[in-house]
Amino acid sequence: ADTLFLVDSWLTDMGSSTLAVLSLLALFLHQGEAIRCYVCSSQRDSSCKDPFNSKQHEHLLTHCSQETMRNIGDNIFPGVFSNFGYHTSQPEEFACVKAVTKNYDREEVVRSCSIPRADTFDVCSQLKARGDVTFCQTCNSDSCNGARGLAPLALLAAAPVLALLFNKY
């Protein structure tokens, strides 16, 4: 019920097609491979913005399940599975997503459940095609959408190796 209210509130309050697509994508989850993702919108909760303190916001972690997302689909988006070319019987893994949108010079952060990137479908490409998404990233581990982004972390982890290489030559 909380997830249903959150998605309904995003659509009502923001009127953003980007948030609608992000919410629709959450419908493609398959129960049994539960992943926990942060689910929030900075439009409704300013603590969802960056910098995001995951330790202080564990209450925003949600077990993503097909059943929960199907309830959202049945009540708000009937027929959405077939509209996107997916069916609930298709096995999909779980993923988390973080998207940053810019609406009327106002930055909004959305963290949610999603389907992972696949050869046939890329959540972030779909969102970015709408034009108002300035950042989008999916990840496949528990609570991974609480980070600013994986690229800066990878660079930080690679820094010692790069330093050794540059010092050698």
Secondary structure, DSSP 8 states (H G I E B T S, - for coil): -HHHHHHHHHHHHH--HHHHHHHHHGGG--TTS--EEE-EETTT-GGGSSS--GGGGGGGEEE--HHHHHHHHHHH-TTHHHHTT--TTS----EEEEEEEEETTEEEEEEEEE----SS--HHHHHHTTS-EEEEEEE-STTGGGSS-HHHHHHHHHHHHHHHHHHH-
